[in-house]
């Protein structure tokens, strides 16, 4: 029977458990009713009340009351993620975008100022660049956070949050988390880090000074392309605020089934990340050697302008640089599409962190195009490398290049 010590990330003698062991055992346990050694899915919307419920706080997330307030499958997953990220607590919500929105709308008020990376997931860009300023009177500054000086120059007396995404989606720009944390804290602000492209296996932003870590659980932590979820890992003082504001009163709760699926998928996270890391690096190096390829952006390449920062931020000796890379071909718009049409193993679809490799062609009209480096302006691909045999993926790319160009 799994011990309570394992549930806290320690072995019988107090020694910290390894990442793989914690991925398997944290958030799991023996079901008290049936003796099953896997947590069941609890699909109930409501739970039995005590004899006298008159003094219950109906917005409480601490007890089983109503599923929107919180539920067992959510809490099992939260316990695991908080430990893997190295934080006091975690909140799991309906999607990665829900986690972003919960962070911003809970921690920022009218008149506050936030700084954010000039390359982020599209929803973060729209929230911070448009929705929060226009609807809620929150001031924001969009800067190239890969240069810490730009963060320092953007700080104002009312700056409350610095939000960075590293590596950035879709250009793979890297920000120095430790430098950003020092600047934010010097201004009395918090640093939030979207760590989705890394996962806690590769990088633990909390260890580098971040206050808040955001993960789209839909991606690597789930790993199977079949469930949506998002997580905010931070100290309990902040998670309590987020639960009350966004979970209970905005209703951004994750379903029990999705929480169960993600918890199930997360047990193989370290195994999968090693494969994602290794294959992506091999493919990036191969692409870099091909004459038809105009550029390759991947933090694991020595040619990447932020390679040294990316190396310095790795969480463990067997960590890597994730499974996402960007590249462009020396061809026109239709040539890029022809290339995709000739792929047999790699699938044309959005998202990342799945078992299958996914590619998406991003053309010349992206609304954030003006923020991308020059080489991205002629159209490019975002390739999310999956778990197939690396040689099969490389052969697929080579075949498509030969057939299309």
KEFIDREN-458450 format. One record per residue (C-alpha): residue number from 1; x negated, y negated, z. Coordinates in Angstrom, 3 decimals. Example, Ala and Ser with C-alpha at 12.3 -4.5 7.8 and 13.67 -1.06 7.14 Angstrom:
KEFIDREN-458450
+-----+----------+----------+----------+
|   n |       px |       py |       pz |
+-----+----------+----------+----------+
|   1 |  -12.300 |    4.500 |    7.800 |
|   2 |  -13.670 |    1.060 |    7.140 |
+-----+----------+----------+----------+
//
This chain:
KEFIDREN-458450
+-----+----------+----------+----------+
|   n |       px |       py |       pz |
+-----+----------+----------+----------+
|   1 |    0.000 |    0.000 |    0.000 |
|   2 |   -1.328 |   -3.456 |   -0.948 |
|   3 |   -2.395 |   -5.312 |    2.191 |
|   4 |   -1.402 |   -8.838 |    3.181 |
|   5 |   -5.078 |   -9.814 |    2.937 |
|   6 |   -5.042 |   -9.040 |   -0.764 |
|   7 |   -2.039 |  -11.341 |   -1.085 |
|   8 |   -4.264 |  -14.179 |    0.187 |
|   9 |   -7.173 |  -13.390 |   -2.129 |
|  10 |   -9.414 |  -11.738 |    0.453 |
|  11 |  -10.529 |   -8.166 |    1.098 |
|  12 |  -10.422 |   -6.417 |    4.495 |
|  13 |  -13.687 |   -8.039 |    5.628 |
|  14 |  -12.789 |  -11.578 |    4.527 |
|  15 |  -14.816 |  -11.432 |    1.320 |
|  16 |  -13.162 |  -13.349 |   -1.543 |
|  17 |  -11.780 |  -11.033 |   -4.178 |
|  18 |  -12.799 |  -11.284 |   -7.817 |
|  19 |  -10.662 |  -13.000 |  -10.444 |
|  20 |   -9.503 |   -9.743 |  -12.040 |
|  21 |   -8.505 |   -8.196 |   -8.709 |
|  22 |   -6.524 |  -11.279 |   -7.751 |
|  23 |   -4.839 |  -11.389 |  -11.167 |
|  24 |   -3.501 |   -7.902 |  -10.527 |
|  25 |   -2.563 |   -8.030 |   -6.849 |
|  26 |   -1.579 |  -11.617 |   -6.056 |
|  27 |    2.132 |  -12.249 |   -6.543 |
|  28 |    2.858 |   -8.540 |   -6.314 |
|  29 |    3.822 |   -6.269 |   -3.433 |
|  30 |    6.060 |   -3.460 |   -2.253 |
|  31 |    9.785 |   -4.078 |   -2.524 |
|  32 |   11.241 |   -3.724 |    0.970 |
|  33 |   14.514 |   -2.169 |   -0.169 |
|  34 |   13.384 |    0.411 |   -2.746 |
|  35 |    9.690 |    0.923 |   -2.024 |
|  36 |    8.828 |    0.031 |   -5.623 |
|  37 |    5.244 |   -1.189 |   -5.965 |
|  38 |    6.305 |   -3.873 |   -8.437 |
|  39 |    8.351 |   -6.905 |   -7.505 |
|  40 |   11.857 |   -6.573 |   -8.996 |
|  41 |   13.583 |   -9.203 |  -11.103 |
|  42 |   16.105 |  -11.005 |   -8.917 |
|  43 |   18.746 |  -12.401 |  -11.269 |
|  44 |   21.204 |  -13.688 |   -8.673 |
|  45 |   22.303 |  -17.325 |   -8.932 |
|  46 |   23.214 |  -17.571 |   -5.240 |
|  47 |   22.251 |  -15.957 |   -1.934 |
|  48 |   24.140 |  -15.088 |    1.252 |
|  49 |   24.556 |  -17.942 |    3.699 |
|  50 |   24.146 |  -17.638 |    7.483 |
|  51 |   27.115 |  -17.533 |    9.889 |
|  52 |   27.051 |  -21.323 |   10.249 |
|  53 |   25.725 |  -23.032 |    7.086 |
|  54 |   26.823 |  -26.537 |    8.094 |
|  55 |   23.313 |  -27.787 |    8.876 |
|  56 |   21.652 |  -26.452 |    5.706 |
|  57 |   19.705 |  -28.873 |    3.539 |
|  58 |   21.325 |  -28.112 |    0.184 |
|  59 |   18.274 |  -29.490 |   -1.655 |
|  60 |   15.827 |  -27.215 |    0.143 |
|  61 |   13.398 |  -25.077 |   -1.866 |
|  62 |   12.056 |  -23.220 |    1.161 |
|  63 |   14.790 |  -20.578 |    1.445 |
|  64 |   16.828 |  -18.478 |   -0.962 |
|  65 |   19.905 |  -20.616 |   -1.406 |
|  66 |   20.645 |  -21.374 |   -5.050 |
|  67 |   18.413 |  -20.382 |   -7.943 |
|  68 |   17.934 |  -23.939 |   -9.235 |
|  69 |   16.340 |  -24.780 |   -5.885 |
|  70 |   13.888 |  -21.882 |   -6.218 |
|  71 |   13.920 |  -18.108 |   -6.367 |
|  72 |   11.750 |  -15.118 |   -5.409 |
|  73 |   10.219 |  -14.435 |   -8.839 |
|  74 |    9.170 |  -18.041 |   -9.113 |
|  75 |    7.541 |  -17.955 |   -5.678 |
|  76 |    5.612 |  -14.738 |   -6.398 |
|  77 |    4.114 |  -16.332 |   -9.493 |
|  78 |    3.407 |  -19.614 |   -7.700 |
|  79 |    1.424 |  -17.814 |   -5.003 |
|  80 |   -0.750 |  -16.143 |   -7.625 |
|  81 |   -1.391 |  -19.288 |   -9.655 |
|  82 |   -2.248 |  -21.459 |   -6.663 |
|  83 |   -4.927 |  -18.961 |   -5.673 |
|  84 |   -6.317 |  -18.555 |   -9.193 |
|  85 |   -6.503 |  -22.340 |   -9.619 |
|  86 |   -7.965 |  -22.862 |   -6.143 |
|  87 |   -5.167 |  -25.104 |   -4.867 |
|  88 |   -2.994 |  -25.220 |   -1.771 |
|  89 |    0.244 |  -24.709 |   -3.691 |
|  90 |    1.763 |  -24.522 |   -7.167 |
|  91 |    5.120 |  -25.271 |   -8.771 |
|  92 |    6.289 |  -23.140 |  -11.688 |
|  93 |    8.833 |  -24.740 |  -14.040 |
|  94 |   10.671 |  -23.956 |  -17.269 |
|  95 |    7.894 |  -24.876 |  -19.733 |
|  96 |    4.555 |  -26.594 |  -20.080 |
|  97 |    6.347 |  -29.765 |  -21.153 |
|  98 |    8.516 |  -29.556 |  -18.033 |
|  99 |    5.320 |  -29.419 |  -15.971 |
| 100 |    3.972 |  -32.515 |  -17.728 |
| 101 |    7.239 |  -34.428 |  -17.341 |
| 102 |    7.554 |  -33.388 |  -13.694 |
| 103 |    4.063 |  -34.657 |  -12.915 |
| 104 |    4.549 |  -38.009 |  -14.618 |
| 105 |    8.093 |  -38.756 |  -13.463 |
| 106 |    7.446 |  -37.716 |   -9.873 |
| 107 |    4.136 |  -39.471 |   -9.318 |
| 108 |    4.670 |  -42.632 |  -11.373 |
| 109 |    7.139 |  -45.417 |  -10.580 |
| 110 |    8.203 |  -48.587 |  -12.356 |
| 111 |    5.263 |  -50.994 |  -12.473 |
| 112 |    2.606 |  -48.292 |  -12.074 |
| 113 |   -0.129 |  -47.776 |  -14.664 |
| 114 |   -1.440 |  -44.513 |  -16.099 |
| 115 |   -4.438 |  -43.785 |  -18.327 |
| 116 |   -4.319 |  -40.801 |  -20.659 |
| 117 |   -6.433 |  -39.046 |  -23.281 |
| 118 |   -6.049 |  -40.257 |  -26.850 |
| 119 |   -5.645 |  -36.659 |  -28.022 |
| 120 |   -3.074 |  -34.622 |  -26.138 |
| 121 |   -0.210 |  -32.251 |  -26.733 |
| 122 |    2.474 |  -34.096 |  -28.691 |
| 123 |    4.984 |  -34.155 |  -25.805 |
| 124 |    2.427 |  -35.679 |  -23.418 |
| 125 |    1.622 |  -38.297 |  -26.048 |
| 126 |    5.303 |  -39.201 |  -26.527 |
| 127 |    6.054 |  -39.239 |  -22.807 |
| 128 |    3.149 |  -41.499 |  -21.918 |
| 129 |    2.940 |  -43.584 |  -25.077 |
| 130 |    6.639 |  -44.184 |  -25.630 |
| 131 |    9.268 |  -42.732 |  -23.301 |
| 132 |    7.897 |  -43.743 |  -19.888 |
| 133 |    6.930 |  -47.296 |  -20.916 |
| 134 |   10.155 |  -47.984 |  -22.822 |
| 135 |   12.675 |  -46.325 |  -20.519 |
| 136 |   11.073 |  -46.574 |  -17.084 |
| 137 |    8.741 |  -49.584 |  -17.137 |
| 138 |    5.581 |  -47.567 |  -16.523 |
| 139 |    2.450 |  -49.079 |  -18.071 |
| 140 |    0.100 |  -46.740 |  -19.938 |
| 141 |   -3.255 |  -46.971 |  -21.705 |
| 142 |   -4.401 |  -44.475 |  -24.299 |
| 143 |   -8.196 |  -44.091 |  -24.407 |
| 144 |  -10.905 |  -41.752 |  -25.655 |
| 145 |  -11.547 |  -40.050 |  -22.318 |
| 146 |  -14.492 |  -38.058 |  -23.702 |
| 147 |  -16.511 |  -41.215 |  -22.907 |
| 148 |  -16.133 |  -41.977 |  -19.170 |
| 149 |  -16.828 |  -45.660 |  -19.824 |
| 150 |  -13.505 |  -45.928 |  -21.633 |
| 151 |  -11.703 |  -44.696 |  -18.506 |
| 152 |  -13.573 |  -47.186 |  -16.344 |
| 153 |  -12.746 |  -50.063 |  -18.698 |
| 154 |   -9.029 |  -49.175 |  -18.716 |
| 155 |   -8.555 |  -49.074 |  -14.930 |
| 156 |   -6.249 |  -51.740 |  -13.507 |
| 157 |   -5.261 |  -52.637 |   -9.923 |
| 158 |   -1.971 |  -50.724 |  -10.424 |
| 159 |   -3.529 |  -47.578 |  -11.952 |
| 160 |   -2.036 |  -44.568 |  -10.173 |
| 161 |   -2.841 |  -41.671 |  -12.500 |
| 162 |   -5.488 |  -40.618 |  -14.997 |
| 163 |   -4.287 |  -37.747 |  -17.175 |
| 164 |   -6.727 |  -35.852 |  -19.367 |
| 165 |   -6.375 |  -32.872 |  -21.657 |
| 166 |   -9.546 |  -30.880 |  -22.195 |
| 167 |  -10.192 |  -29.343 |  -24.632 |
| 168 |   -7.736 |  -31.585 |  -26.424 |
| 169 |   -5.004 |  -30.309 |  -28.695 |
| 170 |   -5.633 |  -30.117 |  -31.633 |
| 171 |   -9.101 |  -31.654 |  -32.105 |
| 172 |  -10.912 |  -29.749 |  -29.306 |
| 173 |  -12.387 |  -32.920 |  -27.830 |
| 174 |  -13.826 |  -32.307 |  -24.332 |
| 175 |  -13.660 |  -34.657 |  -21.330 |
| 176 |  -16.037 |  -34.551 |  -18.369 |
| 177 |  -13.641 |  -33.673 |  -15.541 |
| 178 |  -16.041 |  -34.506 |  -12.731 |
| 179 |  -16.809 |  -37.961 |  -14.150 |
| 180 |  -13.107 |  -38.671 |  -14.714 |
| 181 |  -12.298 |  -37.604 |  -11.144 |
| 182 |  -14.881 |  -39.955 |   -9.656 |
| 183 |  -13.532 |  -42.883 |  -11.653 |
| 184 |   -9.917 |  -42.118 |  -10.769 |
| 185 |  -10.641 |  -41.688 |   -7.079 |
| 186 |  -12.721 |  -44.853 |   -7.015 |
| 187 |   -9.613 |  -46.701 |   -8.157 |
| 188 |   -7.351 |  -44.939 |   -5.665 |
| 189 |   -5.692 |  -42.944 |   -8.456 |
| 190 |   -5.058 |  -39.241 |   -8.998 |
| 191 |   -6.578 |  -37.145 |  -11.780 |
| 192 |   -4.352 |  -34.623 |  -13.555 |
| 193 |   -5.859 |  -32.154 |  -16.030 |
| 194 |   -4.010 |  -30.175 |  -18.682 |
| 195 |   -6.070 |  -26.983 |  -18.569 |
| 196 |   -3.999 |  -24.963 |  -21.045 |
| 197 |   -6.742 |  -24.475 |  -23.644 |
| 198 |   -9.104 |  -23.176 |  -20.937 |
| 199 |   -6.965 |  -21.235 |  -18.445 |
| 200 |   -8.290 |  -20.889 |  -14.869 |
| 201 |  -10.482 |  -18.014 |  -16.036 |
| 202 |  -12.706 |  -20.350 |  -18.045 |
| 203 |  -12.465 |  -23.627 |  -16.103 |
| 204 |  -11.125 |  -24.550 |  -12.648 |
| 205 |  -10.611 |  -28.331 |  -12.690 |
| 206 |   -9.995 |  -28.452 |   -8.927 |
| 207 |  -13.596 |  -27.339 |   -8.362 |
| 208 |  -14.695 |  -30.324 |  -10.476 |
| 209 |  -12.714 |  -32.885 |   -8.476 |
| 210 |   -9.284 |  -32.896 |  -10.150 |
| 211 |   -6.198 |  -33.404 |   -7.985 |
| 212 |   -3.634 |  -31.700 |  -10.226 |
| 213 |   -3.939 |  -28.885 |  -12.759 |
| 214 |   -1.241 |  -28.357 |  -15.371 |
| 215 |   -0.937 |  -25.131 |  -17.366 |
| 216 |    1.457 |  -24.150 |  -20.101 |
| 217 |    2.103 |  -20.623 |  -18.853 |
| 218 |    3.633 |  -19.898 |  -22.254 |
| 219 |    0.118 |  -19.627 |  -23.627 |
| 220 |   -2.823 |  -17.668 |  -22.127 |
| 221 |   -1.446 |  -16.885 |  -18.687 |
| 222 |    1.578 |  -15.110 |  -20.144 |
| 223 |   -0.404 |  -13.935 |  -23.143 |
| 224 |    2.333 |  -12.060 |  -25.000 |
| 225 |    4.265 |  -14.760 |  -26.835 |
| 226 |    7.569 |  -13.833 |  -25.209 |
| 227 |    8.225 |  -16.264 |  -22.330 |
| 228 |    8.175 |  -20.000 |  -21.633 |
| 229 |    6.830 |  -21.515 |  -18.424 |
| 230 |    4.672 |  -24.277 |  -16.992 |
| 231 |    2.746 |  -24.735 |  -13.757 |
| 232 |    1.502 |  -27.613 |  -11.633 |
| 233 |   -1.177 |  -26.593 |   -9.142 |
| 234 |   -2.098 |  -29.104 |   -6.455 |
| 235 |   -1.789 |  -29.802 |   -2.735 |
| 236 |    1.495 |  -29.100 |   -0.950 |
| 237 |    2.202 |  -32.756 |   -0.212 |
| 238 |    2.597 |  -33.273 |   -3.975 |
| 239 |    4.338 |  -29.993 |   -4.795 |
| 240 |    7.013 |  -30.811 |   -2.207 |
| 241 |    7.702 |  -34.079 |   -4.049 |
| 242 |    7.743 |  -32.367 |   -7.444 |
| 243 |   10.135 |  -29.651 |   -6.300 |
| 244 |   12.569 |  -32.180 |   -4.864 |
| 245 |   12.435 |  -34.599 |   -7.798 |
| 246 |   12.095 |  -32.417 |  -10.854 |
| 247 |   13.084 |  -28.902 |   -9.880 |
| 248 |   16.096 |  -29.508 |   -7.645 |
| 249 |   17.401 |  -32.791 |   -9.019 |
| 250 |   16.291 |  -32.685 |  -12.681 |
| 251 |   16.905 |  -28.952 |  -12.881 |
| 252 |   13.694 |  -27.894 |  -14.619 |
| 253 |   13.647 |  -24.446 |  -13.012 |
| 254 |   12.111 |  -21.408 |  -14.682 |
| 255 |   14.411 |  -18.413 |  -15.120 |
| 256 |   13.714 |  -15.352 |  -12.943 |
| 257 |   13.187 |  -13.223 |  -16.045 |
| 258 |   10.601 |  -15.567 |  -17.540 |
| 259 |    8.798 |  -15.838 |  -14.194 |
| 260 |    8.714 |  -12.034 |  -13.998 |
| 261 |    7.440 |  -11.721 |  -17.582 |
| 262 |    4.665 |  -14.251 |  -16.989 |
| 263 |    3.639 |  -12.594 |  -13.720 |
| 264 |    3.484 |   -9.278 |  -15.562 |
| 265 |    1.472 |  -10.758 |  -18.421 |
| 266 |   -0.992 |  -12.532 |  -16.138 |
| 267 |   -2.485 |   -9.314 |  -14.761 |
| 268 |   -4.533 |   -8.890 |  -17.947 |
| 269 |   -5.611 |  -12.544 |  -18.179 |
| 270 |   -9.341 |  -11.952 |  -17.541 |
| 271 |   -9.520 |   -9.086 |  -20.028 |
| 272 |   -7.716 |  -11.079 |  -22.676 |
| 273 |   -9.725 |  -14.258 |  -22.130 |
| 274 |  -13.009 |  -12.432 |  -22.635 |
| 275 |  -11.746 |  -11.201 |  -26.003 |
| 276 |  -10.304 |  -14.585 |  -27.008 |
| 277 |  -13.569 |  -16.275 |  -26.060 |
| 278 |  -15.818 |  -13.819 |  -27.874 |
| 279 |  -13.783 |  -13.639 |  -31.072 |
| 280 |  -13.267 |  -17.396 |  -31.329 |
| 281 |  -16.982 |  -18.063 |  -30.962 |
| 282 |  -17.863 |  -15.452 |  -33.581 |
| 283 |  -15.264 |  -16.822 |  -36.014 |
| 284 |  -16.345 |  -20.427 |  -35.416 |
| 285 |  -19.956 |  -19.513 |  -36.188 |
| 286 |  -18.878 |  -17.643 |  -39.315 |
| 287 |  -16.752 |  -20.533 |  -40.558 |
| 288 |  -19.615 |  -22.934 |  -39.951 |
| 289 |  -21.780 |  -20.889 |  -42.327 |
| 290 |  -19.318 |  -20.982 |  -45.251 |
| 291 |  -19.684 |  -23.527 |  -48.091 |
| 292 |  -15.894 |  -23.818 |  -48.518 |
| 293 |  -15.500 |  -25.053 |  -44.932 |
| 294 |  -15.741 |  -28.816 |  -44.491 |
| 295 |  -15.991 |  -28.867 |  -40.687 |
| 296 |  -15.450 |  -26.677 |  -37.611 |
| 297 |  -14.545 |  -27.998 |  -34.142 |
| 298 |  -15.085 |  -25.580 |  -31.264 |
| 299 |  -16.692 |  -26.440 |  -27.889 |
| 300 |  -18.688 |  -23.201 |  -27.903 |
| 301 |  -20.688 |  -24.308 |  -30.953 |
| 302 |  -23.931 |  -26.138 |  -30.274 |
| 303 |  -22.921 |  -28.540 |  -33.041 |
| 304 |  -19.904 |  -29.695 |  -31.021 |
| 305 |  -20.579 |  -33.212 |  -29.667 |
| 306 |  -19.403 |  -32.224 |  -26.180 |
| 307 |  -20.937 |  -28.748 |  -26.040 |
| 308 |  -23.162 |  -29.479 |  -23.048 |
| 309 |  -20.250 |  -30.850 |  -21.024 |
| 310 |  -18.162 |  -27.799 |  -21.914 |
| 311 |  -20.946 |  -25.465 |  -20.777 |
| 312 |  -21.387 |  -27.330 |  -17.510 |
| 313 |  -17.689 |  -26.992 |  -16.676 |
| 314 |  -17.429 |  -23.201 |  -17.030 |
| 315 |  -16.041 |  -21.552 |  -13.907 |
| 316 |  -18.030 |  -18.297 |  -13.961 |
| 317 |  -20.897 |  -16.577 |  -15.786 |
| 318 |  -18.566 |  -14.549 |  -18.015 |
| 319 |  -16.345 |  -17.520 |  -18.901 |
| 320 |  -16.153 |  -18.991 |  -22.383 |
| 321 |  -14.607 |  -21.737 |  -24.458 |
| 322 |  -11.132 |  -20.422 |  -25.204 |
| 323 |   -9.533 |  -19.028 |  -28.303 |
| 324 |   -8.572 |  -22.208 |  -30.183 |
| 325 |  -10.625 |  -23.857 |  -32.893 |
| 326 |   -9.981 |  -26.375 |  -35.649 |
| 327 |  -11.420 |  -26.397 |  -39.160 |
| 328 |  -10.863 |  -27.976 |  -42.530 |
| 329 |  -11.562 |  -26.713 |  -46.023 |
| 330 |  -13.220 |  -28.533 |  -48.889 |
| 331 |   -9.995 |  -28.599 |  -50.893 |
| 332 |   -6.785 |  -30.581 |  -51.305 |
| 333 |   -3.454 |  -30.345 |  -49.494 |
| 334 |   -2.151 |  -27.471 |  -51.611 |
| 335 |   -5.462 |  -25.629 |  -51.304 |
| 336 |   -5.038 |  -25.469 |  -47.540 |
| 337 |   -1.544 |  -24.037 |  -47.952 |
| 338 |   -2.723 |  -21.524 |  -50.553 |
| 339 |   -5.340 |  -20.310 |  -48.092 |
| 340 |   -2.688 |  -19.644 |  -45.440 |
| 341 |   -0.465 |  -17.848 |  -47.933 |
| 342 |   -3.267 |  -15.348 |  -48.647 |
| 343 |   -3.840 |  -14.368 |  -45.005 |
| 344 |   -2.658 |  -10.867 |  -44.085 |
| 345 |   -3.643 |  -10.419 |  -40.415 |
| 346 |   -3.442 |  -14.003 |  -39.167 |
| 347 |    0.125 |  -15.305 |  -38.846 |
| 348 |    1.266 |  -18.794 |  -39.855 |
| 349 |    3.037 |  -19.982 |  -36.690 |
| 350 |    2.639 |  -22.469 |  -33.857 |
| 351 |    1.548 |  -21.738 |  -30.275 |
| 352 |   -1.564 |  -20.045 |  -28.906 |
| 353 |   -2.686 |  -17.506 |  -26.357 |
| 354 |   -0.673 |  -14.726 |  -27.983 |
| 355 |   -1.933 |  -11.248 |  -28.688 |
| 356 |   -1.740 |  -12.019 |  -32.426 |
| 357 |   -3.806 |  -14.740 |  -34.127 |
| 358 |   -1.816 |  -17.805 |  -35.183 |
| 359 |   -2.714 |  -20.554 |  -37.645 |
| 360 |   -0.968 |  -23.832 |  -38.428 |
| 361 |   -1.848 |  -26.321 |  -41.174 |
| 362 |   -1.697 |  -29.890 |  -39.909 |
| 363 |   -1.456 |  -32.229 |  -42.868 |
| 364 |   -2.316 |  -35.868 |  -43.369 |
| 365 |    0.838 |  -37.382 |  -41.836 |
| 366 |    0.677 |  -36.390 |  -38.159 |
| 367 |    1.903 |  -39.307 |  -36.008 |
| 368 |   -1.334 |  -39.112 |  -33.996 |
| 369 |   -3.560 |  -39.010 |  -37.103 |
| 370 |   -4.963 |  -42.482 |  -36.387 |
| 371 |   -6.456 |  -41.120 |  -33.157 |
| 372 |   -8.306 |  -38.186 |  -34.735 |
| 373 |  -11.946 |  -38.155 |  -35.866 |
| 374 |  -12.493 |  -38.974 |  -39.536 |
| 375 |  -13.031 |  -35.371 |  -40.647 |
| 376 |   -9.483 |  -34.490 |  -39.530 |
| 377 |   -7.819 |  -37.050 |  -41.816 |
| 378 |   -7.779 |  -34.813 |  -44.910 |
| 379 |   -5.730 |  -32.113 |  -43.236 |
| 380 |   -6.972 |  -29.240 |  -41.114 |
| 381 |   -6.055 |  -25.990 |  -39.424 |
| 382 |   -5.597 |  -25.125 |  -35.779 |
| 383 |   -6.495 |  -21.466 |  -35.415 |
| 384 |   -5.505 |  -19.701 |  -32.196 |
| 385 |   -7.579 |  -16.523 |  -32.186 |
| 386 |   -5.768 |  -13.474 |  -30.835 |
| 387 |   -6.841 |  -10.050 |  -29.661 |
| 388 |   -7.316 |   -8.266 |  -32.978 |
| 389 |  -10.702 |   -6.794 |  -33.914 |
| 390 |  -12.997 |   -9.697 |  -34.653 |
| 391 |  -14.269 |   -8.133 |  -37.886 |
| 392 |  -10.714 |   -7.774 |  -39.188 |
| 393 |  -10.057 |  -11.466 |  -38.596 |
| 394 |  -13.260 |  -12.516 |  -40.331 |
| 395 |  -12.480 |  -10.280 |  -43.318 |
| 396 |   -8.994 |  -11.755 |  -43.478 |
| 397 |  -10.409 |  -15.276 |  -43.599 |
| 398 |  -12.980 |  -14.365 |  -46.240 |
| 399 |  -10.333 |  -12.650 |  -48.404 |
| 400 |   -7.998 |  -15.648 |  -48.188 |
| 401 |  -10.795 |  -18.069 |  -49.092 |
| 402 |  -11.767 |  -15.998 |  -52.117 |
| 403 |   -8.159 |  -15.661 |  -53.260 |
| 404 |   -7.115 |  -19.276 |  -52.720 |
| 405 |  -10.096 |  -21.444 |  -53.659 |
+-----+----------+----------+----------+
//
